[in-house]
Amino acid sequence: MGAAAIHAYCEHLAGENVTLVTVPRLRRDDQNARWFLALAGAGVVVDIYPVERARLPEWIGARLARQGQRAAPEALGFLADRVEGNLLAAYQEVQKLGLLLPKGELSAEQVSDAVANVARYDAYDCSAALL
């Protein structure tokens, strides 16, 4: 019933309407279902897969390599802990490292000194700062 409603909706879309549909990761048979094919035919499908925590240091290392930098596994792990899975924050920290530090090998101390604790907030620290 829901699949038929989605299919009918896609057949009668007005040009000025924008519809955003988010779904969890779909299996291959779900991607071949009539309702999904109707959505894909009426618009654009963008697959976004989260980076698992275990792979985050590797992801950060790859972005550092793009800007001619590299870091030891301890430094990559430290950075991954600081951003807590927030890829935008991780990307921004990598860019910041590119601006602050030279190309080549980055020490854990350099990374620690340069990286802000971007994804963590402590209400007690905040209230102390206000006072």
VOTILUM-899434 format. One line per field, with one value per residue (C-alpha): x, y, z. Coordinates in steps of 0.2 Angstrom, whole numbers. Layout:
N
x	X, ...
y	Y, ...
z	Z, ...
***
This chain:
131
x	0, 14, 24, 9, 7, 25, 24, 8, 15, 31, 19, 11, 25, 24, 40, 41, 40, 55, 53, 67, 66, 79, 80, 92, 104, 94, 98, 99, 82, 75, 84, 75, 58, 45, 43, 62, 64, 49, 58, 75, 67, 58, 74, 91, 98, 112, 120, 128, 137, 144, 162, 163, 173, 186, 189, 189, 208, 211, 198, 207, 224, 218, 213, 229, 238, 229, 237, 254, 254, 254, 253, 256, 242, 242, 239, 225, 217, 218, 210, 196, 192, 191, 179, 168, 163, 158, 165, 163, 172, 186, 187, 189, 202, 212, 211, 217, 232, 235, 236, 245, 258, 270, 269, 276, 275, 265, 270, 256, 261, 259, 242, 237, 242, 233, 217, 202, 191, 177, 164, 163, 154, 154, 140, 151, 165, 153, 145, 162, 167, 152, 156
y	0, 12, 7, 10, 28, 32, 26, 37, 52, 51, 50, 67, 77, 96, 104, 117, 104, 97, 80, 74, 55, 48, 29, 18, 8, -2, -20, -24, -31, -15, -4, -14, -12, -3, 11, 14, 14, 27, 38, 36, 40, 56, 63, 60, 46, 51, 37, 43, 29, 34, 31, 18, 23, 10, 17, 35, 36, 29, 42, 56, 49, 49, 67, 72, 63, 74, 89, 81, 77, 61, 57, 42, 30, 38, 55, 49, 40, 56, 66, 53, 54, 73, 74, 59, 54, 71, 71, 89, 93, 80, 88, 106, 100, 92, 108, 118, 106, 110, 128, 128, 114, 110, 96, 80, 69, 77, 72, 67, 83, 94, 87, 88, 106, 111, 102, 109, 99, 102, 90, 90, 103, 103, 113, 116, 123, 134, 141, 144, 154, 164, 169
z	0, 5, -11, -22, -14, -17, -35, -38, -30, -41, -57, -52, -46, -49, -56, -42, -28, -20, -10, 1, 6, 18, 21, 30, 19, 7, 1, -18, -19, -11, -23, -37, -30, -40, -27, -26, -45, -46, -34, -43, -59, -53, -45, -39, -28, -17, -7, 9, 20, 37, 41, 55, 70, 67, 49, 54, 57, 40, 32, 41, 35, 17, 18, 26, 12, -1, 6, 7, 26, 36, 54, 65, 70, 88, 81, 69, 83, 94, 80, 78, 96, 96, 82, 88, 71, 65, 47, 44, 60, 55, 38, 45, 57, 43, 33, 48, 50, 32, 35, 52, 49, 35, 23, 28, 44, 58, 76, 89, 99, 84, 80, 99, 100, 84, 86, 96, 106, 93, 96, 115, 126, 145, 153, 169, 158, 149, 165, 172, 157, 158, 176
***
